[in-house]
Amino acid sequence: MQKKAVLPNITFSIDTKSGVPYYKQIILQVQMAIADGRLGKGDRLPTVRSLAVDLSINPNTVARAYNEMEIRDIVVTQQGSGTFINDKEITIDAVERERILFEITRSYITKATSYGFTLPELLDHIQDLGNEIIP
């Protein structure tokens, strides 16, 4: 099951069946967004409460992700103003990006084929949906 929260430059999603702790999924998504330029210095993250509500998860989980990112100097929190992307450069190498894509793709293909969908059907669906989502 996927839970999603949308910002202008990033859509947070939590995979409830991946086995990866939710707070780590949030951190990885922020790091990926910084590395590929969707988030940059000064961009504001949603409040702990709003992201928790959007993802239907415990606010303590989001707070843990934000605290961990603050410890790593990825974000800076300003009391009363919010949590913002810091100026730390984040890079995700090609091997790590490939590993992440592999895990996402394997999960999708495994689930879809268990319902009897064929690879050509999946490819057509990905192409059609991609054209709707990615301008």
Backbone as CSV, one residue per row, in Angstrom:
resi,resn,N_x,N_y,N_z,CA_x,CA_y,CA_z,C_x,C_y,C_z
1,MET,0.842,-1.178,0.000,0.000,0.000,0.000,0.886,1.240,0.000
2,GLN,0.507,2.217,-0.779,1.247,3.476,-0.867,0.431,4.580,-0.218
3,LYS,1.091,5.396,0.575,0.487,6.595,1.129,1.270,7.764,0.556
4,LYS,0.573,8.851,0.134,1.257,9.939,-0.562,0.948,11.303,0.039
5,ALA,1.917,12.201,-0.100,1.772,13.619,0.237,2.492,14.392,-0.854
6,VAL,1.854,15.432,-1.379,2.394,16.146,-2.533,2.838,17.556,-2.149
7,LEU,4.050,17.907,-2.551,4.583,19.275,-2.501,4.783,19.693,-3.951
8,PRO,5.026,20.965,-4.206,5.237,21.364,-5.608,6.363,20.594,-6.298
9,ASN,7.444,20.295,-5.589,8.606,19.665,-6.227,8.823,18.214,-5.836
10,ILE,8.030,17.694,-4.932,8.242,16.331,-4.458,6.926,15.750,-3.976
11,THR,6.727,14.488,-4.291,5.593,13.745,-3.771,6.140,12.701,-2.819
12,PHE,5.847,12.872,-1.546,6.276,11.875,-0.574,5.350,10.687,-0.662
13,SER,5.910,9.502,-0.594,5.082,8.304,-0.525,5.744,7.316,0.415
14,ILE,4.911,6.595,1.112,5.375,5.583,2.054,4.890,4.239,1.554
15,ASP,5.806,3.303,1.418,5.460,1.934,1.042,5.340,1.139,2.325
16,THR,4.111,0.830,2.684,3.854,0.169,3.965,4.319,-1.282,3.994
17,LYS,4.616,-1.844,2.827,4.995,-3.259,2.764,6.471,-3.479,2.450
18,SER,7.254,-2.415,2.369,8.646,-2.558,1.949,9.559,-3.102,3.042
19,GLY,9.156,-2.927,4.288,10.031,-3.334,5.381,11.019,-2.259,5.782
20,VAL,11.106,-1.187,5.003,11.991,-0.067,5.334,11.222,0.860,6.271
21,PRO,11.826,1.223,7.409,11.120,2.118,8.333,10.656,3.391,7.632
22,TYR,9.488,3.851,8.019,8.894,5.014,7.369,9.810,6.237,7.435
23,TYR,10.443,6.470,8.586,11.289,7.659,8.708,12.464,7.592,7.728
24,LYS,12.982,6.390,7.475,14.081,6.244,6.521,13.602,6.491,5.100
25,GLN,12.361,6.101,4.796,11.810,6.364,3.472,11.693,7.866,3.234
26,ILE,11.271,8.605,4.251,11.156,10.061,4.127,12.529,10.681,3.888
27,ILE,13.515,10.263,4.679,14.875,10.795,4.533,15.409,10.524,3.129
28,LEU,15.260,9.301,2.658,15.780,8.947,1.334,15.110,9.766,0.234
29,GLN,13.803,9.990,0.358,13.099,10.772,-0.654,13.571,12.226,-0.664
30,VAL,13.844,12.789,0.500,14.366,14.155,0.562,15.767,14.193,-0.048
31,GLN,16.609,13.220,0.299,17.962,13.180,-0.261,17.932,13.051,-1.780
32,MET,17.069,12.192,-2.290,16.962,12.028,-3.746,16.503,13.332,-4.397
33,ALA,15.544,14.020,-3.772,15.033,15.274,-4.335,16.098,16.369,-4.330
34,ILE,16.943,16.374,-3.315,18.041,17.347,-3.281,19.070,16.995,-4.353
35,ALA,19.414,15.715,-4.417,20.442,15.270,-5.366,20.052,15.551,-6.812
36,ASP,18.756,15.411,-7.141,18.373,15.622,-8.541,17.818,17.030,-8.812
37,GLY,17.885,17.888,-7.797,17.533,19.285,-8.005,16.077,19.655,-7.799
38,ARG,15.238,18.713,-7.408,13.838,19.062,-7.158,13.677,19.892,-5.892
39,LEU,14.593,19.727,-4.938,14.618,20.550,-3.733,15.975,21.227,-3.636
40,GLY,15.972,22.465,-3.206,17.222,23.202,-3.067,17.247,24.012,-1.791
41,LYS,18.368,24.636,-1.555,18.557,25.420,-0.333,17.398,26.389,-0.120
42,GLY,16.855,26.345,1.080,15.787,27.263,1.450,14.387,26.744,1.183
43,ASP,14.258,25.659,0.424,12.922,25.099,0.191,12.358,24.585,1.511
44,ARG,11.088,24.857,1.720,10.435,24.501,2.977,9.776,23.125,2.864
45,LEU,10.012,22.313,3.871,9.332,21.023,3.958,7.998,21.227,4.667
46,PRO,7.063,20.308,4.462,5.791,20.443,5.178,6.019,20.323,6.689
47,THR,5.089,20.830,7.455,5.197,20.673,8.903,5.110,19.196,9.254
48,VAL,5.629,18.872,10.416,5.576,17.486,10.893,4.128,17.009,10.897
49,ARG,3.266,17.816,11.450,1.858,17.429,11.574,1.200,17.234,10.205
50,SER,1.433,18.180,9.276,0.758,18.073,7.973,1.263,16.874,7.177
51,LEU,2.569,16.603,7.228,3.082,15.446,6.502,2.572,14.151,7.128
52,ALA,2.511,14.115,8.446,1.992,12.927,9.134,0.533,12.676,8.756
53,VAL,-0.256,13.734,8.706,-1.670,13.597,8.329,-1.784,13.130,6.882
54,ASP,-1.024,13.760,5.979,-1.091,13.399,4.561,-0.687,11.944,4.320
55,LEU,0.306,11.463,5.076,0.795,10.091,4.892,0.086,9.092,5.803
56,SER,-0.774,9.582,6.665,-1.484,8.742,7.648,-0.508,7.940,8.503
57,ILE,0.500,8.657,9.017,1.466,8.017,9.901,1.586,8.849,11.174
58,ASN,2.242,8.290,12.172,2.414,8.952,13.452,3.324,10.179,13.294
59,PRO,2.938,11.321,13.866,3.785,12.507,13.790,5.190,12.279,14.356
60,ASN,5.319,11.389,15.329,6.643,11.098,15.884,7.569,10.497,14.829
61,THR,6.995,9.781,13.872,7.790,9.190,12.792,8.364,10.287,11.898
62,VAL,7.538,11.255,11.547,7.998,12.380,10.725,9.015,13.201,11.514
63,ALA,8.735,13.433,12.791,9.666,14.185,13.633,11.020,13.474,13.698
64,ARG,11.005,12.156,13.769,12.258,11.399,13.797,13.040,11.605,12.499
65,ALA,12.338,11.571,11.367,12.998,11.804,10.073,13.600,13.202,10.032
66,TYR,12.839,14.198,10.434,13.318,15.578,10.409,14.502,15.756,11.357
67,ASN,14.416,15.166,12.556,15.521,15.263,13.513,16.784,14.609,12.963
68,GLU,16.627,13.449,12.341,17.773,12.749,11.752,18.389,13.594,10.638
69,MET,17.547,14.206,9.820,18.071,15.048,8.739,18.749,16.297,9.296
70,GLU,18.249,16.804,10.403,18.888,17.970,11.015,20.259,17.581,11.573
71,ILE,20.356,16.415,12.185,21.639,15.920,12.694,22.637,15.773,11.550
72,ARG,22.165,15.311,10.401,23.023,15.130,9.225,23.269,16.426,8.461
73,ASP,22.688,17.526,8.946,22.857,18.845,8.342,22.183,18.957,6.975
74,ILE,21.171,18.130,6.736,20.421,18.171,5.483,19.370,19.276,5.539
75,VAL,18.774,19.453,6.717,17.753,20.481,6.910,18.119,21.322,8.122
76,VAL,17.478,22.461,8.203,17.603,23.322,9.376,16.184,23.701,9.793
77,THR,15.934,23.610,11.098,14.618,23.946,11.613,14.695,25.297,12.304
78,GLN,13.773,26.173,11.933,13.681,27.486,12.561,12.381,27.522,13.346
79,GLN,12.497,27.618,14.676,11.317,27.617,15.535,10.288,28.614,15.038
80,GLY,9.081,28.141,14.859,7.994,29.008,14.438,7.924,29.273,12.946
81,SER,8.986,28.939,12.208,8.990,29.198,10.762,8.886,27.926,9.942
82,GLY,9.495,26.853,10.414,9.421,25.592,9.686,10.772,24.934,9.512
83,THR,10.769,23.916,8.678,11.969,23.134,8.378,12.343,23.376,6.928
84,PHE,13.610,23.734,6.713,14.072,24.149,5.400,15.285,23.330,4.973
85,ILE,15.421,23.142,3.664,16.585,22.449,3.116,17.808,23.317,3.357
86,ASN,18.859,22.700,3.865,20.110,23.398,4.139,20.955,23.422,2.864
87,ASP,22.144,23.984,2.936,22.979,24.103,1.745,23.953,22.938,1.562
88,LYS,23.783,21.875,2.331,24.665,20.715,2.189,24.416,20.044,0.837
89,GLU,25.497,19.782,0.120,25.368,19.116,-1.177,25.135,17.622,-0.953
90,ILE,24.151,17.097,-1.626,23.824,15.673,-1.532,23.961,15.086,-2.923
91,THR,24.672,14.004,-3.027,24.760,13.306,-4.303,24.381,11.848,-4.084
92,ILE,23.674,11.324,-5.031,23.323,9.911,-5.036,23.985,9.350,-6.286
93,ASP,24.915,8.427,-6.102,25.641,7.919,-7.267,24.747,7.011,-8.104
94,ALA,25.200,6.733,-9.298,24.427,5.950,-10.263,24.108,4.555,-9.729
95,VAL,25.013,3.978,-8.990,24.783,2.634,-8.446,23.638,2.651,-7.439
96,GLU,23.623,3.653,-6.560,22.556,3.761,-5.561,21.222,4.064,-6.228
97,ARG,21.219,4.957,-7.206,19.973,5.249,-7.940,19.437,3.991,-8.617
98,GLU,20.337,3.219,-9.218,19.943,1.977,-9.881,19.365,0.985,-8.878
99,ARG,19.974,0.892,-7.702,19.488,-0.029,-6.668,18.078,0.357,-6.221
100,ILE,17.861,1.640,-6.024,16.542,2.113,-5.597,15.505,1.834,-6.676
101,LEU,15.841,2.151,-7.916,14.913,1.892,-9.020,14.640,0.402,-9.168
102,PHE,15.655,-0.414,-8.993,15.500,-1.868,-9.072,14.500,-2.363,-8.036
103,GLU,14.623,-1.898,-6.805,13.703,-2.322,-5.739,12.270,-1.903,-6.034
104,ILE,12.105,-0.658,-6.486,10.763,-0.164,-6.813,10.167,-0.985,-7.960
105,THR,10.964,-1.193,-8.997,10.498,-1.904,-10.181,10.196,-3.364,-9.872
106,ARG,11.072,-3.999,-9.127,10.847,-5.412,-8.793,9.540,-5.585,-8.028
107,SER,9.302,-4.719,-7.080,8.074,-4.789,-6.289,6.845,-4.632,-7.189
108,TYR,6.892,-3.649,-8.089,5.778,-3.384,-9.010,5.530,-4.578,-9.941
109,ILE,6.588,-5.075,-10.546,6.447,-6.182,-11.502,5.969,-7.449,-10.798
110,THR,6.526,-7.730,-9.634,6.123,-8.926,-8.882,4.640,-8.884,-8.554
111,LYS,4.189,-7.750,-8.059,2.768,-7.621,-7.699,1.881,-7.708,-8.938
112,ALA,2.242,-6.988,-9.998,1.414,-6.966,-11.212,1.335,-8.346,-11.862
113,THR,2.455,-9.050,-11.929,2.430,-10.373,-12.558,1.669,-11.383,-11.713
114,SER,1.621,-11.171,-10.405,0.829,-12.075,-9.560,-0.661,-11.943,-9.859
115,TYR,-1.063,-10.823,-10.453,-2.440,-10.621,-10.880,-2.656,-11.014,-12.335
116,GLY,-1.598,-11.497,-12.992,-1.733,-11.997,-14.346,-1.426,-11.003,-15.445
117,PHE,-0.937,-9.824,-15.104,-0.585,-8.846,-16.133,0.707,-9.266,-16.823
118,THR,0.790,-8.984,-18.108,1.973,-9.339,-18.886,2.916,-8.143,-18.948
119,LEU,4.153,-8.406,-19.330,5.133,-7.328,-19.448,4.693,-6.279,-20.472
120,PRO,4.193,-6.676,-21.655,3.721,-5.636,-22.594,2.593,-4.778,-21.997
121,GLU,1.692,-5.381,-21.218,0.626,-4.595,-20.584,1.219,-3.602,-19.577
122,LEU,2.197,-4.062,-18.814,2.834,-3.184,-17.833,3.545,-2.023,-18.518
123,LEU,4.273,-2.321,-19.579,4.990,-1.269,-20.302,4.038,-0.233,-20.894
124,ASP,2.926,-0.709,-21.470,1.926,0.215,-22.016,1.360,1.109,-20.914
125,HIS,1.047,0.485,-19.782,0.469,1.229,-18.662,1.465,2.267,-18.132
126,ILE,2.712,1.875,-17.981,3.736,2.798,-17.498,3.872,3.970,-18.460
127,GLN,3.895,3.698,-19.765,4.013,4.757,-20.757,2.834,5.710,-20.685
128,ASP,1.615,5.173,-20.633,0.424,6.015,-20.580,0.381,6.854,-19.302
129,LEU,0.620,6.215,-18.179,0.570,6.916,-16.906,1.710,7.931,-16.803
130,GLY,2.876,7.545,-17.301,4.010,8.465,-17.284,3.728,9.727,-18.066
131,ASN,3.055,9.585,-19.202,2.706,10.756,-20.005,1.738,11.676,-19.278
132,GLU,0.896,11.121,-18.413,-0.047,11.941,-17.629,0.650,12.644,-16.476
133,ILE,1.558,11.926,-15.813,2.185,12.427,-14.591,3.376,13.315,-14.878
134,ILE,4.211,12.909,-15.822,5.439,13.641,-16.119,5.213,14.465,-17.377
135,PRO,5.152,15.787,-17.225,4.871,16.637,-18.389,5.994,16.639,-19.403
